[in-house]
């Protein structure tokens, strides 16, 4: 029987772009804790900045916040290492990646894709037969995206070096 996923509602207001991962045999929920320039933020986020965290689904334990100031993250686990992709801000032109082996110590965010004309939003990362595929959402420029919030793709053989695939578009 195929597993099914049923959306049961919202985790909480301004906890967004969450996704499940299994890390070292445990199920976690990755969460983007929003704090935006208009003052919209998760009620318990008093930092003045957005950040990411993990929730242990079994016991509710929270990881330490990380990725402060980055937005719309996505988590992916490969070979006992967590990879988080994110954008520098809503509609900004740079996409970043952070990594950790223990959920406590994170690499500094490094730029993996950028174009000064891009307006970037969400990302998603998965494995393919030749390496890894990153999907990233763009809202502009109009001549590239057509309709805002079109998905574009980049490929990596090593989760370090990313190649934008200009002819691969969804949306």
C-alpha positions, 0 to 999 in steps of 0.5 A: 500500500502506498503511504498517504499524506493528509494535510490536517491544518497549520502548524502555527501562524507564521511557522511556514515552509515546513517539511519532514526529514529523517536524521540519524533515525529520528523524524524531524519537522524543519520549520521556517520561523517568519519575521518580516519587514512588515512586523508579521512574525511567529508569536514566540519569535522575539528575535526581530529576525527570521530563523530556522529550527527542527522539531523532534516529532516524537517528543516535541524537542526544539533544536537551537535556532539557526540561519538567522535572517534567511527565508523560506528554507527547505531541509534535505538529508543525505549521508548523515548530513543536513542540507538547508537551502534558502533565499536571502529574503522575499524576492531577493536574488541570492540562494544559500545553502547551510549544512550540519552533521549534528543540528548544532554546528552549522556551516556559514551560509554560502551562496549557491545561485544568484542573479541580480535580476532574479526575485527568489522565493522557495526551494526544494532539494532531492536526489536524482540518478546523477546527483541532486536537483534543486528547484527554486522559485522566481517571481521575476524578471517577467521575460524569464518567468512569464507568470510569477512564481515559476519553478526553475532547476539547478543540478549538483553532483556533490551538493556543493557546486550547482549548475543552473539549468536554463531550459528546465522550467515548470510553471 
